[in-house]
Amino acid sequence: MAPSIRACLAPVFITSIFANLIHAATVTYDFNITWVQANPDTAFERKVIGINGQWPIPTITVNLGDRLVINVNNQIDQDTSLHFHGLFQKGTTHMDGPDGVTQCPIIPGSSFTYNFTVDQPGTYWYHSHSKGQYPDGLRGPFIVLDPENPFVDQFDEELVLTFSDWYHDQMPKLLADFMSVTNPTGAEPVPNSALMNDTQNLTIPVQPGKTYMFRMINMGAFAAQYVWFEGHTMRIVEVDGVYTEPTEADMIYMTAAQRYSVLVTTKNDTSANFAIVGSMDQDLFDAIPEGLNPNVTSYLLYNESKELPTPAFVDEFDPFDDMTLAPEDGLDLFDNVDYSFNLDLKMDNLGDGANYAFFNDITYVHTKVPTLFTALSSGKDAENVAIYGSNTNSFVLNKNDIVEIVLNNNDPGKHPFHLHGHNFQLVVRSEDEAGAYGNNATGLPRKPMRRDTVLVRPNGHIVLRFKADNPGIWLFHCHIEWHVASGLIATMIEAPRELQETLHVPEDHYAACRAAGVPTEGNAAGNTVDFLDLTGENKSPDLLPAGFTAKGIVALVFSVLAAFLGMAVIAWYGAAPITSGELAASQRRVEESSVVEK
């Protein structure tokens, strides 16, 4: 029997009465992070990371203005952390969650508390930000209800609908295989299946003639998904926590980490049920495994006695262009840029033979001291970008500057980029194969859409702008988890001197660092005497010798493997016991040789 949306743990069913809750409160969750057995695609049972012995993990639901307290106890055998994706963490950059950046890891058996005020309405999610961990299950919806939602009188009920890709193998093995000399082309592991609300064939009971707001979240590690409701039109009213002017769409392209809230009005009869389809973008996959089903289907259930229809075949994908959206608040384009810089993206091999991702020829490597603690302990040197390390792609931003990021994608792949601590204006996005940005764009949008995750097209470019009004340490990175692991990260060091004056880091953060053996003072190398001396810092592998290419590495690896196999066969053959037939034949050859010599 197909699972119902009201029977699943991952979805949350929210009625409009929550819109009347206007009093701020303290919302507390106690999260024991544990291993749980699960089989969400009914094809393979495996261990997943759950909370309080359950998976899917809980949906966090708060009202705008609430204080959220999450007490985390790590009961698994891996380090962990939690990031609250899309929340700005104004005044609380130390609660942002990236392990090794704004906090130390929560090691096995230890505890940690996240405590911050939620001052943004909208659709978000939370996930581990430690060692590529969240695809193993530690990710869930985060919903902020808004009593002043401008569309609250246009829908009857709201539902959360998550999309994700799913792997049967656990991430430590997949990451080791991915970042390996045996994978010199950097081919990302292809998911085994797609999920909706962490299951398949979900049924969503609906009533005729009503309007539902679906909060849709792509929690995947890799795959973007094309999404559509058969026989129904969507009206987009929010993306990534920003209300939009209502805009109709038949199909949406949702990258990893993006969110859309859409209004869907049901039909006035109950003569049929309708499919909701998510289809993974297979353009992202280097090779498509035989038998892969890229689609996941759920159903608007009008009538339990009617069949669940097979989705219709789609000749081609023609999704809505999110660059055409406009923000409901009408914020104008930031047109006086104070600081503009380029991030030139490429993929290449280093001396260990693995394939890495680079901004401006630098691949990200974690520092010995978390970047936040370097900023807090460095005094006036905090404004010197050099102290944050040679492999962090750091940029120091002045408070309230208008910052422009020009990202040139010198790679044939699609990449979804996410900025912590801010959303950004979508100023320019090129088509495929447009090359680098030429600083000559015309017809810039007067009121550009804002969001916190955006797609850059293959061998194309994007231009983004934001106001540096949130002192803190904020990552800018591709949200394909494989590319985070391979170093596609930059670091925004925003108003660090003000941060020193205003931020109070609680004791349990320092306790987490002591437990993990991580220093909380010094530059990227842990030097507290001379912040400009980076001797001993963590560095990327050396460059490849001149003339080596990925194809050359493949040839070398397989030549070496063939040589080892050949030697193993010879050794095995030589060590094998001699049969009586082989012994007799050897004796005859000796006798014949003796006759010839005489």
C-alpha positions in Angstrom: 0.0 0.0 0.0 1.3 3.5 -0.9 2.3 5.5 2.2 0.1 8.5 3.1 1.5 11.9 3.8 -0.1 11.9 7.2 1.5 8.6 8.1 5.1 9.6 7.3 7.4 11.1 9.9 9.2 13.5 7.5 6.3 15.6 6.3 4.6 18.2 8.4 1.0 19.1 8.0 0.4 22.7 8.9 -3.1 24.3 9.1 -3.7 28.0 8.7 -4.4 28.4 12.5 -0.7 28.7 13.0 -0.8 32.0 11.3 -2.5 33.4 14.4 0.3 32.5 16.7 2.2 35.8 17.1 3.8 35.5 20.5 7.5 34.7 20.5 8.4 31.6 22.5 11.4 29.4 23.3 11.2 26.2 21.4 13.5 23.4 22.7 14.4 20.1 21.0 16.6 17.4 22.5 18.3 15.5 19.7 20.1 12.3 20.3 21.8 11.5 17.1 21.8 7.7 16.5 22.0 5.0 13.9 18.7 3.6 12.6 17.9 0.9 10.0 15.8 2.1 7.0 14.9 1.0 3.5 13.2 4.1 2.0 13.3 2.9 -1.7 12.3 -0.7 -0.7 15.4 -1.9 -2.6 18.1 -2.0 0.1 18.1 -1.8 3.9 21.0 0.1 5.4 22.1 2.1 8.4 21.0 5.7 8.4 21.6 8.6 10.8 18.5 9.3 12.8 17.4 11.4 15.7 16.0 9.9 18.9 15.9 6.5 17.3 13.8 7.6 14.4 14.3 8.3 10.7 13.2 10.4 8.8 14.4 12.9 11.3 12.0 15.5 12.8 10.8 18.6 11.0 11.7 21.7 13.0 8.8 24.1 13.2 9.0 27.5 14.8 7.1 30.8 14.6 8.9 34.0 13.4 10.7 35.5 16.3 11.0 32.4 18.4 14.1 31.4 20.2 15.3 27.9 19.2 17.3 25.7 21.5 18.6 22.4 20.2 20.5 20.2 22.6 22.5 17.7 20.6 24.1 14.5 21.9 26.2 12.6 19.4 25.7 8.9 19.9 27.1 7.7 16.6 30.8 6.7 15.8 31.5 9.8 13.7 32.0 13.5 14.3 28.9 15.7 13.4 27.4 19.2 13.4 24.2 20.9 12.4 23.8 23.7 9.8 20.5 25.6 9.5 20.5 26.1 5.8 19.3 29.6 4.7 19.1 31.1 8.2 21.3 34.2 8.4 22.3 33.7 12.0 22.5 37.5 12.6 24.6 38.0 15.6 25.1 34.3 16.1 27.6 33.2 13.4 28.9 30.7 15.9 25.6 28.8 15.5 25.9 28.4 11.8 27.3 24.9 12.0 30.1 24.1 9.6 32.6 21.9 11.4 36.1 23.5 11.3 34.8 26.9 10.3 32.4 28.3 12.9 32.7 25.5 15.5 34.6 22.4 16.4 33.2 19.0 15.6 30.7 17.3 18.0 32.8 14.2 18.6 31.2 10.8 19.5 29.7 10.7 23.0 29.7 14.5 23.4 27.1 17.2 23.6 26.6 20.7 22.1 23.8 23.3 22.2 22.6 25.5 19.4 20.7 28.6 20.7 19.5 31.4 18.4 16.6 33.6 17.5 14.8 32.9 14.2 14.0 36.2 12.5 13.3 35.1 9.0 10.0 33.5 7.7 9.9 30.8 5.1 11.1 27.4 4.0 14.5 26.1 5.1 16.2 22.8 6.1 18.9 21.6 8.5 21.6 19.1 7.9 25.0 17.9 9.1 27.9 20.1 7.8 30.6 17.7 8.7 32.6 15.4 6.3 29.9 14.9 3.7 27.7 13.3 6.2 24.2 14.5 5.5 23.4 12.1 2.6 23.4 9.3 5.2 20.2 10.7 6.5 21.0 13.6 8.8 18.8 16.2 7.0 15.3 17.5 7.5 12.9 20.4 6.9 13.0 23.6 8.9 9.8 25.7 8.7 9.3 29.2 10.0 5.7 30.2 10.2 4.8 33.8 9.6 1.6 35.5 10.9 2.1 38.2 8.2 2.6 35.8 5.3 1.2 37.9 2.4 -0.4 34.8 0.9 -2.0 33.4 4.0 -5.5 34.1 2.8 -4.9 32.4 -0.5 -4.5 28.8 0.7 -6.4 26.5 3.0 -3.6 24.2 4.2 0.1 23.7 3.8 2.3 20.7 3.4 6.0 20.0 3.3 7.3 18.0 0.4 11.0 17.0 0.3 13.0 15.7 -2.6 16.3 13.8 -2.3 18.6 11.4 -4.1 19.5 8.2 -2.2 22.6 6.1 -2.0 22.7 2.5 -0.8 26.4 2.8 0.2 27.4 4.9 3.2 29.2 8.2 2.6 32.7 7.3 4.2 33.1 4.6 1.5 31.7 6.7 -1.3 33.9 9.7 -0.4 37.0 7.5 -0.2 36.3 6.1 -3.6 35.5 9.5 -5.1 38.6 11.3 -3.8 41.0 8.6 -5.1 43.7 8.1 -7.7 41.4 5.4 -9.1 38.8 8.1 -10.0 41.0 10.7 -11.7 38.2 12.1 -13.8 36.2 13.1 -10.7 33.1 11.1 -11.7 30.6 11.6 -8.9 28.8 8.6 -7.5 25.3 8.2 -9.1 22.4 7.8 -6.7 20.6 4.5 -6.6 17.2 6.2 -6.5 15.1 9.3 -5.8 12.8 9.9 -2.8 10.0 12.2 -2.0 9.4 12.7 1.8 12.0 10.0 2.2 9.9 7.3 0.6 8.3 6.4 -2.8 4.7 6.2 -4.0 3.5 8.7 -1.4 -0.2 9.5 -1.4 -1.4 13.0 -0.4 -5.1 13.1 0.4 -6.7 16.3 -0.9 -10.1 17.8 -1.1 -11.7 19.2 -4.3 -11.7 23.0 -4.8 -9.1 23.8 -2.2 -5.8 25.5 -2.4 -2.7 23.9 -0.9 0.7 25.5 -0.3 3.4 23.0 -0.9 6.8 23.8 0.8 9.2 21.9 -1.5 12.8 21.3 -0.5 15.6 19.5 -2.4 17.6 17.9 0.4 19.7 15.8 -2.1 23.5 15.5 -2.1 23.9 15.7 -5.9 20.9 15.6 -8.2 18.7 18.5 -9.2 15.1 17.5 -9.9 12.5 18.5 -12.4 9.2 18.7 -10.5 5.6 18.9 -11.8 2.0 18.2 -10.7 0.2 16.5 -13.5 -3.0 18.2 -14.5 -2.3 21.2 -12.2 -0.5 24.5 -12.4 1.8 25.8 -9.6 1.9 29.4 -8.4 5.3 30.2 -7.0 5.1 32.5 -3.9 8.4 31.9 -2.2 11.9 30.8 -3.0 14.7 30.1 -0.4 12.8 32.1 2.2 12.0 35.1 0.0 8.4 35.9 -0.9 7.9 36.4 -4.7 5.3 38.1 -6.8 3.0 35.1 -7.6 4.1 33.5 -10.8 2.7 30.5 -12.6 4.8 27.5 -13.6 4.1 24.1 -15.0 7.5 22.6 -14.2 10.2 23.7 -11.8 13.9 22.9 -11.8 15.1 22.5 -8.2 18.8 22.1 -7.5 20.2 20.5 -4.4 19.5 22.8 -1.5 16.9 25.0 -3.2 13.3 25.5 -1.9 10.1 26.6 -3.5 6.7 27.3 -2.0 3.9 26.9 -4.5 0.1 27.2 -4.4 -1.8 24.4 -6.1 -5.6 24.6 -6.4 -7.3 21.2 -6.7 -10.0 20.3 -9.2 -13.7 20.5 -8.4 -14.4 16.8 -8.9 -13.0 13.5 -7.5 -13.1 11.4 -10.6 -9.3 10.8 -10.8 -6.1 11.0 -8.9 -3.0 12.8 -10.2 0.8 12.1 -10.1 3.4 14.5 -8.7 6.7 13.7 -10.4 10.3 14.4 -9.4 12.9 13.5 -12.1 16.6 13.6 -11.4 18.6 15.7 -13.9 20.7 13.0 -15.6 22.8 15.6 -17.3 24.7 15.7 -14.0 25.7 12.0 -14.2 29.0 11.0 -16.0 27.5 7.6 -16.7 24.0 6.3 -16.1 23.9 2.9 -14.5 21.8 0.2 -16.2 18.3 0.0 -14.8 18.5 3.4 -12.9 15.0 4.8 -12.4 15.6 8.6 -12.2 12.0 9.4 -11.2 10.1 9.4 -8.0 6.3 9.7 -8.0 3.7 10.7 -5.4 0.0 11.3 -5.9 -2.7 13.9 -5.2 -5.3 11.4 -3.8 -8.8 12.7 -4.6 -10.5 9.3 -4.4 -9.1 6.2 -2.7 -11.3 4.0 -4.9 -9.6 5.2 -8.1 -6.3 3.9 -9.5 -3.0 5.7 -9.0 -2.1 6.7 -12.6 1.2 6.0 -14.3 2.8 9.4 -15.0 2.6 10.5 -18.6 5.8 10.4 -20.7 7.5 13.8 -21.0 9.1 14.5 -24.4 11.5 17.2 -23.0 12.0 19.1 -19.9 11.0 22.8 -20.1 11.2 24.2 -16.6 10.3 27.7 -15.4 13.2 30.2 -15.4 13.8 31.4 -11.8 15.7 34.5 -13.1 12.3 35.9 -14.2 10.9 36.0 -10.6 10.6 39.3 -8.7 10.7 39.7 -4.9 7.4 40.6 -3.3 9.1 43.4 -1.3 10.3 45.1 -4.4 13.9 45.6 -3.2 15.9 47.5 -5.9 19.1 46.3 -7.5 22.2 47.1 -5.5 23.8 49.3 -8.1 26.7 50.9 -6.3 29.2 48.0 -5.9 32.0 48.6 -3.3 33.9 45.3 -3.7 33.8 43.0 -6.7 35.9 39.9 -7.2 36.0 36.9 -9.5 35.8 33.2 -8.6 37.0 31.2 -11.5 36.0 27.6 -11.2 37.8 24.6 -12.6 38.3 20.8 -11.9 41.8 19.3 -12.1 44.1 16.7 -10.7 46.8 17.2 -8.1 49.9 15.2 -7.3 48.0 12.4 -5.4 46.2 11.6 -8.6 42.7 12.6 -7.3 40.4 15.1 -8.9 39.9 18.4 -7.0 37.7 21.5 -7.4 39.2 25.0 -7.5 38.3 28.6 -7.2 41.1 30.8 -8.6 43.4 27.8 -8.7 43.0 27.2 -5.0 41.2 24.1 -3.6 39.8 24.4 0.0 41.5 22.7 2.8 40.3 22.8 6.5 42.5 24.9 8.8 44.0 23.8 12.1 42.1 26.5 13.9 38.4 27.0 13.0 38.2 30.3 11.0 35.9 32.0 13.5 38.4 31.5 16.3 41.2 32.8 14.1 39.1 36.0 13.5 38.3 36.4 17.2 41.9 35.8 18.5 43.9 37.8 16.0 43.3 41.4 17.0 44.1 44.0 14.3 45.5 41.2 12.1 41.9 39.9 11.6 41.6 42.2 8.6 44.6 40.7 6.9 43.3 37.9 4.6 46.6 36.1 4.7 46.1 34.8 8.3 43.2 32.7 7.3 45.3 30.3 5.2 46.6 29.6 1.8 43.8 27.1 0.9 40.6 28.8 2.2 39.8 31.3 -0.6 39.2 33.9 2.0 37.9 37.4 1.3 37.7 40.1 4.0 34.5 42.3 3.7 33.8 45.7 5.2 30.6 46.1 7.0 27.7 47.3 4.8 29.7 47.2 1.6 27.8 46.1 -1.5 29.7 43.0 -2.6 29.6 41.5 -6.1 30.7 37.9 -6.8 31.4 37.1 -10.5 31.6 33.4 -10.9 33.0 32.0 -14.1 32.3 28.3 -14.5 35.2 26.8 -16.6 33.7 23.3 -16.3 31.2 21.4 -18.4 29.0 20.6 -15.4 26.1 22.4 -13.7 26.8 23.8 -10.1 24.4 25.1 -7.5 26.1 27.7 -5.3 25.0 28.6 -1.8 26.0 31.5 0.4 25.8 31.2 4.2 24.6 34.2 6.3 22.9 36.0 3.4 20.8 35.7 0.3 22.0 37.4 -2.9 20.5 39.2 -5.8 20.5 37.3 -9.1 22.0 39.9 -11.3 23.2 38.0 -14.4 23.1 34.3 -15.4 24.4 33.2 -18.7 23.3 30.4 -21.0 25.4 27.2 -21.5 28.8 27.7 -23.1 28.7 31.5 -22.8 32.2 31.6 -21.3 33.5 34.1 -18.8 31.6 37.3 -17.8 32.8 40.3 -19.8 31.6 43.1 -17.5 29.5 44.4 -20.3 26.1 43.1 -19.4 23.1 45.3 -20.3 19.5 45.3 -19.2 20.2 44.4 -15.6 17.1 43.6 -13.6 15.7 46.6 -11.7 14.3 44.5 -8.9 16.2 41.2 -9.1 15.1 38.0 -7.3 17.0 37.1 -4.2 17.7 33.6 -3.0 20.5 31.7 -1.2 21.2 28.9 -3.7 21.5 29.4 -7.5 22.6 27.3 -10.5 25.5 28.3 -12.8 25.3 26.8 -16.2 28.0 24.7 -17.9 30.9 26.8 -19.1 28.9 29.9 -18.2 28.8 32.5 -15.5 26.7 34.2 -12.8 26.9 37.6 -11.1 25.6 37.9 -7.6 25.3 40.9 -5.2 24.6 41.2 -1.5 25.0 43.7 1.3 27.7 42.8 3.9 25.4 43.7 6.9 26.0 40.5 8.9 29.4 40.3 10.7 30.5 36.7 10.7 32.3 33.9 9.0 30.3 32.7 6.0 31.0 30.0 3.5 30.2 30.2 -0.2 30.2 26.8 -1.8 28.8 24.4 -4.4 26.0 22.4 -2.8 26.8 19.2 -4.6 28.3 17.4 -1.7 31.0 15.7 -3.8 32.3 19.1 -4.8 32.3 20.3 -1.2 34.5 17.3 -0.4 36.8 18.1 -3.4 37.3 21.8 -2.3 34.8 24.0 -4.1 34.5 26.5 -1.2 35.3 30.2 -0.6 35.2 32.0 2.8 33.7 35.4 3.5 35.3 37.1 6.6 32.8 39.8 7.3 33.6 42.7 9.6 36.0 40.7 11.8 36.9 43.6 14.1 33.3 44.2 14.9 32.9 40.5 15.5 35.7 40.7 18.1 33.8 43.4 20.0 30.3 42.0 19.8 30.4 38.1 19.7 30.2 36.0 22.9 31.0 32.4 22.2 29.5 30.1 24.9 31.6 27.8 27.0 30.3 24.6 25.4 31.8 25.6 22.1 35.2 25.8 23.7 34.5 22.5 25.5 33.8 20.9 22.1 37.2 22.1 20.8 39.0 20.8 23.9 37.3 17.4 23.5 38.3 17.3 19.8 41.9 18.5 20.5 41.3 21.5 18.3 43.0 24.8 19.2 40.9 28.0 19.5 43.6 30.6 19.1 46.0 31.5 16.3 46.1 31.7 12.6 45.2 29.0 10.1 48.3 27.1 11.2 47.7 27.6 14.9 50.5 30.2 15.3 49.6 32.6 18.1 53.0 34.5 18.1 53.2 35.6 14.5 49.8 35.6 12.7 51.5 36.1 9.4 53.7 32.9 9.8 51.7 30.0 8.3 54.4 27.4 8.7 52.8 24.0 9.2 49.4 24.9 7.9 47.2 22.3 6.2 47.8 22.4 2.5 46.5 20.7 -0.6 48.6 18.0 -2.4 51.3 19.3 -4.7 50.7 20.0 -8.4 50.9 17.2 -10.9 54.2 16.8 -12.7 54.2 18.7 -16.0 52.5 16.9 -18.8 50.3 14.6 -16.7 46.5 14.6 -17.5 43.5 12.7 -16.2 43.8 10.3 -19.1 47.5 9.8 -18.3 46.6 9.0 -14.7 44.0 6.5 -15.8 46.6 4.8 -18.1 49.2 4.9 -15.4 46.8 3.5 -12.7 45.6 0.7 -14.9 49.2 -0.1 -16.1 50.3 -0.4 -12.5 47.3 -2.5 -11.6 48.0 -4.8 -14.6 51.6 -5.1 -13.5 50.7 -6.1 -10.0 48.1 -8.5 -11.3 50.7 -10.1 -13.6 53.2 -10.4 -10.8 50.5 -11.9 -8.6 49.6 -14.5 -11.2 53.3 -15.4 -11.7 53.8 -15.7 -7.9 50.7 -17.8 -7.5 51.7 -20.0 -10.4 55.2 -20.4 -9.1 54.0 -21.2 -5.6 51.5 -23.8 -6.7 52.3 -27.5 -6.0 53.8 -29.5 -9.0 51.5 -32.2 -10.2 52.8 -35.7 -11.1 52.3 -35.0 -14.8 54.3 -31.8 -14.6 57.1 -33.6 -12.7 57.3 -36.4 -15.3 57.4 -33.8 -18.2 60.2 -31.9 -16.5 62.2 -35.1 -16.0 61.9 -36.0 -19.7 63.1 -32.5 -20.7 66.2 -32.9 -18.5 66.9 -36.4 -20.0 66.5 -35.0 -23.5 68.8 -32.1 -22.7 71.4 -34.6 -21.4 71.3 -36.6 -24.7 71.8 -33.5 -26.8 74.9 -32.5 -24.7 76.5 -35.9 -25.2 
